[in-house]
Amino acid sequence: MNPNYFHMPVMKDEVIEYLITDPSGTYIDCTIGGAGHSLAILESLSLHGRLIGVDTDQQAIEFAEQRLQQFENQVRLFHANFSELTDVMREVNISQVIGILFDLGVSSHQIDNGQRGFSYLTDGPLDMRMNRNQKLTARDIVNDYSVDELSAIFKEYGEERQSRAIARAIVGARRKSPVETTVELSDIIRRTVPHKFQIKTLSRIFQAIRIRTNDELMSLTHVLEQAIPLLKEGGRLVVISYHSLEDKIVKNFLRRQNNPCTCPPSFPECVCHKKPTVKILTKHVVKPSEREISSNKRSRSARLRAAEKINGTT
């Protein structure tokens, strides 16, 4: 398989610039995907450097094993949800690392493989599981959830204005027969919204169902809380997100870590004595260059944020 088919690493140079501070250190790629970022990290390390790779998709782990074979003595790979990061670190018996990377996007392989059910552009079963061992699938959500539940998912995770109308249409269609495929779901949506809004609406609805299927936002919230204690002083956290919901979680988390004081604004001085745990390195969110977007259109929505741990906090 062509490595770039699985996933073209987004903002690879920027990731290395912000992440790598010690070539002999240990780093974690929490979303190893096609190992594009992992390969770049390992190429930037000395022979003493180490990489821990994590992914909830078993296919990604298997592919990464092949792609990183030349660095097999420097890599440990784990099939796990990144929300289990603390458990992974306990298993490798490492308390802290010098850098942690999250690339939250869906890989090109996942999108383009119709059998995974992630895209409205390819026909396949309504699956959308990143970890194919889990029970809940997109089909379960589409066929079992009520109008109110579907509408809430589309509104919260897809920011879709026509959420209730689409939810009603899905429930109405499944009364005749279950909605089994991505094409069937796409057709219901297309019949519900005006033609000029169809593409954006399809993207939002499929995104919303995928997020709910994999509990992505809750997992992200949990793992960010784990990440800071796992960093050494001076260690870096780098996160690439692809939609506003993810980016908002990352931005707000870093702001709280940078300014954790909970004292009322009326207080003349801080009495809670909460100290910053990170220094934000990206004053403004970093976006891919026009050149990168032209060569990899899926990078256009990417947003990178980075921070450095300070004060030896744990």
N, C-alpha and C positions, 0 to 999 in steps of 0.2 A: 504493500500500500504506500502511495506517495505520502510522505510525512505532512506535507502542506494540505493534503486533502483532509486529514484528521482535524487539524486546527492550525491556522496561521497565527503565530503569537503576535498579539497586538502591543504596540509601543514597546517593542523588545529593548531598544536602546535606552529608552527612558526608565524602564524597569531596572536595568542593570545600573544605570547612573544613580538611582535613588536607593537601591537595595544593597548593593555590594560595598561594604566598608572594610572587610577583612577577608582576603582571599583564602585564608586558612581556617575560616570559621565554619560553623554549621548553619544551614539555611533550611527553611521549610517552604515547599510549594504546595499549598493547601488544595489546589485545583489543578492537578498535573495535566489533565486533558491529553493532548497530543505530544506533550513534553517539549514543546517549542521553547517556552520560558525556562524550563528545567535545563535543557541543553545549553542555552545561553548562559545560565548561571554556572553550570559546571565548567564550561569553557573559560569562565572568568576566575575560577578558583585555582589554587595551587593543589598539589597532590595531597596536601593535608586537609583540604576543604571537604566538607560533607554536605549531602542533600538528603532530606527526608521528603518523600513525595506522597501525597494523599489524594485520593479521588473516590467518590461514591459510585463511579461507573467502572465495573470490572473490565469492560473492553478498553477503557482508557489505561488502566493499570497494565494490561497485557501488551498494549501497543507501546507504552512507555518502557517496559522491560526490554523490548526489542530495540527501540530507538536509542536507549541509554546504555546499551550493552558494553560499550567501550569504557564506561565509567562504573562498571558493576561493583567495584571495590569501594566506591565513594557514595553509593546510593542505597537507601532503604525505601521500599515502596509499600504502601498500606491501602487496602481496599476498605475505606471507611468514610463516613460523612465527616466533613471538617468540624462539625459541632462536637465530635469526639476527640478533638485535638489533644486535650490533656491526657486522655487515656493512651493515645498513640505515643506521646512523649514519655509516659510512664513505662510503656512497653520497651522503648529503646533505651530507657534508663538515662535520659538526658533532661536536666532541669531547665536549662535556658539555651537559647540560640541567638545568633547575631542578626537574623533577618527572617521575616515571614511575608510571603506573597499570597495574595488572593486575586485570581482572574475569574470573575464571577460569570463570565459569558458561557452560553451553550456552545459546544464545539461544532465546527463545520460538519464533522462526521455525524453527530447526533441530529443536526438539522437536516442534512441531506439524505440520511437513511430513513426512507419512508416507513420502515417497520418499527421505528422508534416513536413515530407519531407526534413529533414536535412541531412540524410545519404544515401550514395550510396549503403549501405549494406542491406537496407530494402526497400521494394516496397511501394510506396505511391504517393500521388499527389505532384506536384512541388509547395510547399507552402513556407516553410522556414521563415515564419513570426514569430518573437518572440512575437510581439503584434498582436494578430489575429484580432484586430479591424482595423488595417491599410489596405489600399486598395492594395498597390503594393505587388505582390507575385513573387516568383521565376519563376512561369510560365509566367508572364508578361514579365520578362526580357528575358527569353529564347526564347520566341516566337515573341516578338515585337522589340527587339533591333537589330540594323544593325550589319554587320560583324565588322565594325570599333569599334562600341560601345562595343560589346561582347569581342573583342580582347583586348581592353583597360582594361576592367574589369578583365579579366583573367591574364593579365600581371601585372597590378597594385596591385590587391588584392590577387592574387594567385601566383605571381612570376613564372608564367608558360611560359617556352620557346616555347612551341607549341601553344601559345595562338591564333595566327591567323588561323592556320590549323584547330583547334578545332572550332573556331567561324564559319569558312566557312562550316565545316561539319554540324554544328547545323542548320545553315540557309538553307543549301541544303536539309537536312532531313525534316525540317518543311514545305518546299514547297509542299511536298506530303501530309502531315497531321501534325497538331500541336503536339508538344512534350508535353505530359500531365503528365508523371510520372517520378520518379527518375530512374526506371529501363530503360525506354526509353532513357533518357539522358545518363545514364551510358553506354548503348550499343553503342551509337553514339561515345562516347569518346573512348571506347575500340577498336572500328573499326578504329580509327584515329591514335592512338599511338602504338608503339611497345609493346609487351606483358610485357617486363621487366620494363617498365615505367608506366604501367597502374595504379597501386595502388596509387603511389605518385601523378600522374596526376589527378586521380579521386578526391583525397583529396583536391588538390589545386583548382580544378574547383568548387567543391561544396563549399569550403570555400569562394572563391571569390564571388560566386553568393549570398551566405548567408550574407556576409559583405555588398554587395551592396543593397540587399533587405532591410536590417535593418539599413543602413547608420551608421554602427557601429563605424568606425574610426572618423567620424565627431562628433558623439555623445560623444565619449571618449575625443576628443580634447576640446569640449565645457565644459564637466563636470569637467575636471581637472582644468580649469580656475576658475570654481565656487568653487572648493573644498577648496582652501587655505584660502580665506576670511571667510569660514564657520568654520574654525578651531580656537580654542582658542590657545593662546601661550602655547607651550609645547604639543599641540595636535598632533596626528599621522595620517599620510596618508599611507595606505597599499594597494598595487595593485598587483594582480596576473594576468599575461597575459599568452597566450598560443601559440602565433606565433610572428614572428619577427616584423611584422608591428605594432602590439599593443605595444610590448615591446619597440620598437624604439620611439614611441610617448611618452610613460611614461618616458623613460630614458632621452630624450631630454628636456621634460618639467621640470623634477626635476633638471637637470643641469642648465637650465635657471633660475629657482627659486633660486638655490644655488649660482649662479654667474650671476646676471642680468646686470652687467656693460656692456654698449654699446660703451664705449670709444675705439677709435682705439688703437691697440697694441703699436703704436709709442708714445702714450701719456705717460709722466713720472708718472702721477698720475691720478686717477679717477676724472673727472669733471662732470659726469652725476649724481653722488650721488645716484645711485640706490643701495639699500641695499638688501642683501640676505633675502629671506622670509622663507627658510627652511634649515635645516641641513640634509644631506643625511645619513641615518642610515645603508644602505646596500652598503658598498664600492664596493662589487662585488655582482652580482645578486644571489639570493638564489634559489637553486633548490631542488626538493624533494629528499629524501634519497633513496638509492637503495631498502631498505626494503619497503618503501611506493610504489615505482614504481612496485615492484613485486606483491603487493596486489591490486594495482589500476593502471593498465597500462595507463589509460587516464591521469594520472598525469605526465607522463614522459616529456611532453613538457612545463610544468608549470614553470614560472619564477616570483619570488617575489621581489618587490622593496618597500622600505619604507623610509619615511622622517618625520622629526619633525618640526613643525612651530616654528620660533624664532622671537624675537624682538617685539612681540605683533603687528606684521604687519596685515593690513586688506586689 
